[in-house]
Amino acid sequence: MLKGYLCIVLHAHLPFVRHPEFPDFLEEDWFYEAVTETYIPLLLAMERLEKEGLDFRLTMSVTPPLANMLSDKLLMERYSRYLQNLERLSEKEAKRALKVTAIKPAVEMYRQRFRDCRRFLNKYSGNLIKAFKYFQDKGVLEIVTCNATHGFLPLMCEKKDREAQVRAAVADYREKFGRAPRGIWLAECGYTSGVDEILADNGIRYFFTDTHGILYGRPRPKYAVYAPVYCPSGVGVFARDVESSMQVWSAECGYPGDSRYREFYRDIGYDLPESYIGEHLHQDRVRRNIGIKYHRITGKVALNKKDFYNPAAAMQAADEHAGHFLFCRTAQCEHLSSALGRTPLIVSPYDAELYGHWWFEGPEFIYRLFKRLAGQSLIQPVTPSGYLKKHPSLQILSPTPSSWGDKGYNEVWLNSSNDWIYRHLHHAARKMIAQAEKNKNASGIRKRVLNQMARELLLAESSDWAFIMTTGTMVAYAQKRTKTHLKNFLELEQMLEAGNIDENFLKVCEERNNIFPGMDFRIYI
C-alpha cells in the first residue's frame, strides 16, 4: 500500500564565470570542479539506473548560467584540458602508490572517475546539456529553469525587470531543451507577492518555496507542506520538508559528516612538494585544490591527523545512509498519512553541488536511494509535474514573501556588506526599460548594443555577487563583477544615447559576456 510520495529536487547552479582574456582563471575552476565532482557523477548515477532497468524520478534545476556554461565551446574545451591534467596526475599518482600503498585504493578510484568523465564528455561531444536532455526526454528526469542569472526577485524594484529575468530564462530553456519549462526554481527560493503572476504569464506551472513560504500563507495550508497548493494565479507551489532536509544538511547530524566519507579540506595541491605538483597548477603556480584528496573525515581532529580514505567503506556508508533515509521517509509518511487523511508528499530540495563536490559520495547516495526505492512500493518517487497530473485539485493559497537564506527572508542579499549595489542596479534597470521601449524597432548595431546592455544588466543582477559579499569569500571578485557589468552597461547606454557607438568596445563585451546568444532586448518591454 502506497504510504507517500518523495520528490528529490537538486538545484544545480553556478554563477556565469567566463574569462577568455586569460589562459586560465581561478574562478573558472568552480565550474570545472563541479562538472567533475557533481554534474557528470549525477549523470553517471542516472546512467547506471537506466542500464539496470530501474525506474526513477529525479527533479533538477539547471539554471541558465550553468546551462550556458555547459554548452559553451570555449569553457568545455578548457574543461577537457582541465580533465586531461587530472588524468595525467592520476597516472603519476598510480606510480607513487606503489610505494605509498595506503593511497592505492583511492588512486584507482580517481583514475576510474576521470576515465568515466572523459567517456561521458566524448559521448555527448563536449556538450553536457545533451546528456541532461537525454534523461529528460526519457521521462526519468524533470529539469526546471531558474531566473535568467539567478537574480533575487524580491529586491528588484521594477516589475519589468523581474519579468525580464523570467522571460530570458524561458527563452533560453526552449533553445537548450527543445520545449518550454514546466517549473522554475526561484533563485534562493526568493518569493514576493506578484511573482507567481509573472510566472503564470510565461507558462510556468509551478515553483518551490521554503517551508514558511506556505506555512505562513493565507489561508493556512490544510495539509501543511505535505501537499502543494495553487496560488490564486493558478501556479502550483511546492514547499521544502524540514525533516528530510536536516538529515542531509545538518552540520551536527547530517550524513555527509560521517567519519568514513572523504575529507573535503585536505588536498594534494597543498600536501605534495611544489616540485612534484607545480606542473599541475595554474601558470602562476600558486597552490590550490587539485581535486584529489586521500583522507577521510575521521572525526574532530586536525587536518594533519586525518586517516586515509577507504572508498569501499565510504560506498558502504552511502548505502547505509540511503537505507536509513528511506526508512525515515517511510515512517514519516506512515505517521503523516494517518494524521492528514491523505497520502503525503515529501519535497526534499538540496543544492546539487552538495552531492559530489562537498559530499563526495553524494551521487552514490542518490543512486543507492533510487535503487532501494525501485525495490519497494511504500514510497513512490515523483516529479512535480507527475504529482500535479495525479492530483489536479489543490487548495488555493497566497504564499508569504520568503527565501531559503539565513533567517528566511532577504537579509543575506541586503545588508551592510552589499546594500550599496541596489541603487545602481535599480538605476540601470530603469534605464534598460526606457531604452528598450524607446528603441523597440532597433536593428543592426543599435540592436546589438541593446542586446548586450540586457546581458550586462542581467549578469550584474546575479544574486551570487551579493551572497559572496555577505559570506566574505572572494569578495573582491564579486565586487569587481558587479561594477564591471554595470560599467559596461552604462557605457553602452551612453553610446546608444549619443549615437556614437564604439564597435570595438561592443565586440569585446559580446565576446567576454556572451551568455544568452539568442538574447532579444525586448524582454524588457
ZAMARGU-4260 file (C-alpha; in steps of 0.2 Angstrom, whole numbers, plus 5000, padded with zeros to 4 digits):
<rodrens>
0) 5000/5000/5000 | 5007/5017/4995 | 5011/5027/5010 | 5019/5043/5002 | 5027/5052/4988
5) 5045/5058/4988 | 5051/5072/4977 | 5070/5074/4977 | 5075/5091/4970 | 5093/5096/4966
10) 5096/5114/4962 | 5111/5115/4950 | 5118/5132/4949 | 5135/5142/4947 | 5137/5160/4943
15) 5142/5163/4925 | 5161/5164/4925 | 5170/5165/4908 | 5186/5174/4905 | 5193/5172/4888
20) 5205/5186/4891 | 5216/5175/4902 | 5223/5157/4898 | 5217/5151/4915 | 5207/5159/4929
25) 5204/5153/4947 | 5186/5156/4947 | 5183/5146/4932 | 5189/5131/4942 | 5172/5132/4952
30) 5164/5126/4936 | 5177/5113/4931 | 5177/5106/4949 | 5158/5105/4949 | 5157/5096/4932
35) 5170/5083/4938 | 5163/5080/4955 | 5144/5084/4954 | 5136/5085/4936 | 5145/5070/4927
40) 5144/5059/4943 | 5125/5063/4944 | 5123/5059/4926 | 5133/5043/4928 | 5121/5038/4943
45) 5106/5040/4931 | 5115/5030/4918 | 5118/5016/4930 | 5100/5016/4935 | 5095/5016/4917
50) 5107/5001/4912 | 5100/4991/4927 | 5082/4994/4921 | 5077/5003/4937 | 5064/5016/4936
55) 5067/5033/4945 | 5061/5051/4945 | 5073/5065/4949 | 5070/5084/4948 | 5084/5096/4944
60) 5085/5114/4941 | 5099/5118/4928 | 5100/5137/4929 | 5103/5147/4913 | 5120/5152/4918
65) 5125/5134/4921 | 5116/5128/4905 | 5126/5142/4895 | 5142/5136/4903 | 5139/5118/4900
70) 5136/5121/4881 | 5149/5135/4879 | 5163/5129/4867 | 5177/5138/4875 | 5173/5133/4893
75) 5170/5115/4888 | 5187/5114/4878 | 5195/5122/4894 | 5186/5109/4904 | 5193/5095/4893
80) 5211/5102/4896 | 5207/5103/4915 | 5202/5085/4915 | 5217/5080/4905 | 5228/5087/4918
85) 5219/5077/4931 | 5221/5061/4920 | 5240/5064/4919 | 5241/5067/4938 | 5232/5052/4942
90) 5244/5041/4931 | 5259/5049/4941 | 5250/5045/4957 | 5247/5027/4952 | 5266/5025/4951
95) 5268/5034/4968 | 5255/5022/4976 | 5267/5008/4973 | 5277/5015/4987 | 5263/5023/4997
100) 5251/5009/4997 | 5239/5017/5009 | 5233/5028/4995 | 5232/5014/4981 | 5213/5011/4983
105) 5209/5030/4982 | 5221/5032/4967 | 5212/5018/4957 | 5195/5026/4961 | 5201/5043/4955
110) 5208/5035/4939 | 5192/5027/4935 | 5182/5043/4939 | 5192/5053/4927 | 5190/5039/4913
115) 5172/5040/4916 | 5171/5059/4915 | 5181/5058/4898 | 5170/5044/4891 | 5154/5054/4896
120) 5162/5070/4888 | 5166/5061/4872 | 5149/5053/4872 | 5140/5069/4871 | 5153/5078/4860
125) 5158/5090/4874 | 5140/5097/4877 | 5133/5090/4893 | 5116/5099/4891 | 5113/5085/4878
130) 5116/5072/4892 | 5103/5081/4904 | 5091/5082/4889 | 5093/5064/4885 | 5087/5059/4903
135) 5073/5072/4902 | 5067/5065/4886 | 5067/5048/4893 | 5054/5054/4906 | 5065/5050/4922
140) 5072/5067/4925 | 5062/5083/4926 | 5073/5099/4923 | 5066/5115/4929 | 5073/5133/4924
145) 5078/5147/4936 | 5078/5166/4935 | 5090/5171/4920 | 5105/5175/4930 | 5099/5169/4947
150) 5093/5187/4951 | 5085/5189/4968 | 5067/5194/4963 | 5061/5201/4979 | 5074/5215/4979
155) 5070/5221/4961 | 5060/5237/4961 | 5053/5236/4943 | 5040/5223/4938 | 5048/5223/4920
160) 5065/5219/4927 | 5058/5204/4936 | 5048/5199/4920 | 5064/5200/4910 | 5073/5188/4922
165) 5059/5175/4919 | 5057/5179/4900 | 5075/5177/4896 | 5075/5160/4906 | 5061/5153/4897
170) 5068/5158/4880 | 5085/5150/4884 | 5077/5134/4891 | 5067/5132/4875 | 5083/5134/4865
175) 5093/5122/4876 | 5080/5108/4879 | 5068/5109/4864 | 5052/5113/4874 | 5045/5125/4887
180) 5049/5123/4905 | 5036/5117/4916 | 5043/5123/4933 | 5055/5135/4940 | 5067/5136/4955
185) 5066/5154/4960 | 5083/5160/4964 | 5087/5157/4983 | 5068/5152/4984 | 5065/5171/4984
190) 5047/5174/4983 | 5037/5190/4985 | 5019/5195/4980 | 5016/5196/4962 | 5030/5184/4956
195) 5018/5170/4953 | 5008/5181/4941 | 5023/5184/4931 | 5026/5165/4931 | 5009/5162/4925
200) 5010/5174/4911 | 5026/5165/4905 | 5018/5147/4905 | 5026/5142/4921 | 5016/5129/4931
205) 5024/5128/4947 | 5039/5134/4958 | 5047/5130/4975 | 5047/5139/4992 | 5055/5136/5009
210) 5044/5129/5022 | 5037/5145/5029 | 5033/5152/5012 | 5017/5140/5013 | 5015/5138/5032
215) 5013/5157/5034 | 5002/5158/5019 | 4984/5164/5019 | 4973/5155/5022 | 4983/5142/5032
220) 4988/5127/5022 | 4976/5112/5027 | 4990/5099/5024 | 5005/5110/5030 | 5019/5107/5017
225) 5014/5089/5013 | 5004/5094/4998 | 5007/5108/4986 | 4995/5122/4984 | 4989/5134/4970
230) 4992/5152/4970 | 4976/5162/4965 | 4985/5164/4948 | 4984/5146/4946 | 5003/5142/4948
235) 5007/5127/4959 | 5019/5129/4974 | 5029/5115/4982 | 5037/5119/4999 | 5053/5111/5007
240) 5051/5097/5020 | 5062/5102/5035 | 5064/5084/5042 | 5072/5076/5026 | 5082/5091/5023
245) 5090/5091/5040 | 5096/5073/5038 | 5107/5078/5024 | 5111/5097/5028 | 5114/5097/5046
250) 5132/5100/5051 | 5129/5091/5068 | 5119/5075/5062 | 5119/5076/5043 | 5125/5061/5033
255) 5140/5070/5025 | 5148/5071/5042 | 5151/5053/5044 | 5169/5049/5048 | 5170/5036/5033
260) 5167/5050/5020 | 5181/5059/5011 | 5188/5074/5019 | 5185/5090/5008 | 5198/5101/5016
265) 5214/5091/5013 | 5220/5091/4995 | 5236/5085/4987 | 5238/5103/4980 | 5244/5108/4997
270) 5251/5091/5003 | 5263/5087/4990 | 5280/5095/4986 | 5279/5110/4974 | 5292/5101/4963
275) 5280/5087/4960 | 5263/5096/4960 | 5269/5113/4952 | 5266/5107/4934 | 5248/5103/4938
280) 5244/5121/4945 | 5239/5136/4935 | 5253/5146/4927 | 5256/5156/4942 | 5260/5140/4952
285) 5250/5146/4967 | 5245/5131/4977 | 5226/5127/4976 | 5214/5112/4977 | 5218/5100/4964
290) 5203/5089/4967 | 5212/5073/4973 | 5210/5070/4991 | 5217/5055/5001 | 5210/5057/5018
295) 5193/5054/5027 | 5184/5064/5039 | 5190/5053/5053 | 5182/5064/5067 | 5185/5081/5075
300) 5204/5080/5073 | 5216/5092/5065 | 5219/5090/5046 | 5236/5083/5048 | 5228/5069/5060
305) 5216/5063/5047 | 5216/5044/5042 | 5217/5038/5024 | 5201/5037/5014 | 5194/5020/5010
310) 5182/5021/4995 | 5174/5004/4999 | 5170/5009/5016 | 5163/5026/5010 | 5152/5017/4997
315) 5145/5006/5011 | 5141/5021/5021 | 5132/5029/5007 | 5122/5013/5005 | 5118/5013/5024
320) 5113/5031/5023 | 5102/5028/5008 | 5093/5014/5018 | 5091/5025/5033 | 5084/5039/5023
325) 5071/5028/5015 | 5067/5020/5032 | 5064/5038/5039 | 5053/5044/5025 | 5043/5028/5026
330) 5040/5031/5045 | 5037/5049/5042 | 5024/5046/5028 | 5015/5032/5039 | 5013/5045/5053
335) 5008/5059/5041 | 4995/5049/5031 | 4986/5044/5047 | 4986/5062/5053 | 4982/5071/5037
340) 4970/5058/5030 | 4978/5058/5013 | 4994/5052/5005 | 5008/5065/5009 | 5021/5072/4998
345) 5039/5075/5004 | 5048/5088/4995 | 5067/5087/4998 | 5077/5100/4989 | 5096/5102/4990
350) 5110/5112/4981 | 5116/5100/4968 | 5134/5104/4972 | 5132/5096/4989 | 5131/5080/4980
355) 5149/5076/4974 | 5158/5092/4977 | 5155/5095/4996 | 5149/5077/4999 | 5160/5067/4988
360) 5149/5051/4990 | 5133/5061/4987 | 5129/5054/4969 | 5132/5037/4975 | 5119/5040/4989
365) 5107/5046/4975 | 5110/5030/4965 | 5108/5019/4981 | 5092/5028/4986 | 5083/5026/4969
370) 5089/5008/4968 | 5081/5005/4985 | 5065/5015/4980 | 5063/5003/4965 | 5063/4988/4976
375) 5048/4993/4987 | 5031/5000/4985 | 5028/5011/5000 | 5036/5027/4995 | 5035/5032/4976
380) 5047/5044/4969 | 5038/5058/4959 | 5042/5074/4949 | 5031/5090/4952 | 5023/5088/4935
385) 5019/5070/4939 | 5011/5074/4956 | 5001/5088/4948 | 4994/5076/4935 | 4989/5064/4948
390) 4982/5077/4960 | 4975/5091/4950 | 4963/5098/4964 | 4973/5108/4977 | 4970/5121/4990
395) 4971/5139/4984 | 4983/5149/4995 | 4993/5165/4994 | 5011/5162/4999 | 5020/5174/5010
400) 5036/5183/5005 | 5051/5171/5009 | 5068/5164/5004 | 5078/5149/5010 | 5093/5160/5015
405) 5098/5163/5033 | 5083/5168/5044 | 5071/5165/5029 | 5069/5182/5021 | 5081/5195/5012
410) 5095/5198/5024 | 5108/5188/5016 | 5106/5198/5000 | 5103/5215/5008 | 5114/5220/5022
415) 5129/5232/5026 | 5141/5222/5016 | 5131/5223/4999 | 5117/5236/5001 | 5127/5249/4990
420) 5124/5238/4974 | 5105/5241/4974 | 5103/5259/4970 | 5115/5256/4955 | 5105/5240/4949
425) 5088/5249/4951 | 5095/5264/4941 | 5102/5253/4927 | 5085/5243/4926 | 5075/5259/4924
430) 5087/5264/4910 | 5086/5247/4902 | 5067/5248/4902 | 5066/5265/4895 | 5079/5262/4881
435) 5070/5246/4876 | 5054/5255/4874 | 5062/5269/4865 | 5071/5258/4853 | 5059/5244/4851
440) 5062/5244/4832 | 5081/5245/4833 | 5091/5235/4821 | 5109/5232/4816 | 5122/5239/4828
445) 5110/5248/4839 | 5101/5231/4842 | 5117/5223/4846 | 5120/5237/4859 | 5103/5234/4867
450) 5105/5216/4867 | 5122/5217/4876 | 5115/5230/4888 | 5102/5217/4893 | 5116/5204/4896
455) 5126/5216/4906 | 5112/5221/4917 | 5106/5203/4920 | 5124/5197/4924 | 5125/5212/4937
460) 5109/5206/4945 | 5116/5189/4949 | 5112/5185/4967 | 5129/5176/4969 | 5138/5193/4970
465) 5128/5199/4985 | 5129/5182/4993 | 5148/5181/4991 | 5150/5199/4999 | 5139/5193/5014
470) 5149/5177/5016 | 5166/5186/5015 | 5174/5174/5002 | 5181/5180/4986 | 5173/5197/4990
475) 5185/5207/4978 | 5179/5196/4963 | 5161/5198/4967 | 5163/5217/4969 | 5173/5218/4953
480) 5160/5208/4943 | 5146/5219/4949 | 5155/5235/4945 | 5161/5229/4928 | 5144/5224/4922
485) 5137/5240/4927 | 5151/5250/4920 | 5149/5241/4903 | 5130/5244/4904 | 5132/5262/4907
490) 5145/5265/4894 | 5134/5255/4881 | 5119/5266/4886 | 5129/5282/4884 | 5135/5277/4867
495) 5117/5272/4861 | 5110/5289/4868 | 5124/5299/4859 | 5123/5289/4843 | 5141/5286/4844
500) 5145/5268/4846 | 5162/5261/4849 | 5161/5244/4839 | 5177/5238/4846 | 5171/5240/4864
505) 5154/5232/4860 | 5163/5217/4852 | 5174/5215/4867 | 5159/5214/4878 | 5150/5202/4867
510) 5165/5190/4867 | 5168/5190/4885 | 5150/5191/4892 | 5142/5180/4879 | 5128/5172/4889
515) 5111/5170/4880 | 5117/5170/4862 | 5099/5172/4857 | 5096/5187/4868 | 5081/5199/4862
520) 5081/5215/4872 | 5063/5217/4870 | 5061/5206/4886 | 5061/5222/4895 | 5046/5229/4886
</rodrens>
